[in-house]
Amino acid sequence: MIINSLLFLTSISIYFLIYINRKKISKKLSVEDLPDENRKIHKLPTPKTASYSMVLVFLIFLISNYFFNIYNLTDINFLVLATIMIFFIGFFDDKYKLSALKKILFVSLVTFVLCLISDKFVIDQFYIKTFDFFFKLEEFSIIFTILCVLCLVNALNLADGINGLAIGIIFFWLIYLNKIYINNIDNIVYFIIFTNLILIFYHNYHGKHFLGDAGSLMFSGFIAFLTIYLHNSNVENPTYQISAESLTIIFIIPIIDMLRLFIERKKNNKNPYFGDNNHLHHYLIKKYSLKTALMIYLMSINIPIILSLYTNINKFIIILSIILFYFVFLIQYKSDQKK
C-alpha cells in the first residue's frame, strides 16, 4: 500500500514538474511544435512534452519492478520496456523528422524483438465468435503481429490532429480493454495511468503542450502491446466480449480513417505518409467547434462499443453500421463543401 501510494504521488509530482518547465525542456531538446498556418493552426510554438511524465513513470515502474519485484510480472516488464523504446522512436522523430519508412522499420524491429523475447506478445490465433472457431496463423503469426502493431500505431498517429483527441481515444481504449479482459495487472497501475491521462488531456485540450510523435507512438504502442498480452492471457477462455469482432469494434474508427486516407492519397498520386487536412477530425473541426468535434468523434467510438458490450446486437451488424455511418458522414460533408 505504501509503495503504491509513493508511486502515485511520484507520478503526479513528475507530471507537474515537467508541465511547469515544459517550455524550457522543449527548447533545450528542440521539440517545439511550430505553427505553419496550414496543418498546424495553433498560434504559438507549443512544447511536445505531454508524454514525458508518463515515460518517466514507465521507467520508474520498470526499474522498481525489476529490482524489487513489486508486481511479479516479468512479461509486463518487457511490455513497458518496449513501450519506452517506442517513445524514443517518436522522440527522435519530433527532434530530427525521421522518414515514415524509418519509423516503420524501427517500430517493426521493437515489436519483432518483443515477439522473440516472449510468446505472450505473439498473436498466433484469435477467436471468431460468429463462426465459433479459432483462426490459427501458424508461421505468419509474427508478421501478423507486427502488422497489427503498425496499424494501431499509425492509426492513432494520424488521429492526433486536434487538441485532446488522441488522449481521449487512448483513455477510452484502456477503459474497455480493462473491462473485457481478465488480467493480473494491479489496479494501481491503471489508476496511475488514468490519472496522468486526465492531466495530459486537460492541458492538451487547452493547447498548453502536445503529445508529439513521442507521445502518440508511445501510447499507441503501449495499447497495442497491452492488447496482445491480454489477448494471449485470455485466448483459451474466449467469450463473446473478447472475440475478434469485439476488438475490431473498439479500434475501427481510427483504422478505417487511416485506410481511407492511404487509399485516397495513393489514388491522387501522393505519398501515403504525407500529411494533409483530410482526416475525419479535420472535417469535424471545420464544421464544428473543438469541443463539439471531440464529443462527436469520441461518441462515434464509445456508442458502438457500448452496444457491443451491453446489447445482443450482432457484432458484424455493428461493424457494418460503423462503416456505413462513417462514409455517409464523409459523403454528406463533401457534398456540403461543394455547395
CORGI-V288291 format. One line per field, one symbol per residue. ss: DSSP state (H for helix, E for strand, L for the rest). Layout:
ss=???
//
This chain:
ss=LHHHHHHHHHHHHHHHHHHHLHHHHHHHHLLEELLLLLLLLLLLLEELLLLHHHHHHHHHHHHHHHHHLLLLLHHHHHHHHHHHHHHHHHHHHHHHLLLHHHHHHHHHHHHHHHHHHLHHHLLLEEEELLLLEEEELHHHHHHHHHHHHHHHHHHHHHHLLLLLHHHHHHHHHHHHHHHHLLLLLLHHHHHHHHHHHHHHHHHHHLLLELLHHHHHHHHHHHHHHHHHHHHHHHHHHLLHHHLHHHHHHHHHHHHHHHHHHHHHHHHLLLLLLLLLLLLHHHHHHHHLLHHHHHHHHHHHHHHHHHHHHHLLLLHHHHHHHHHHHHHHHHHHHHHHHHL
//
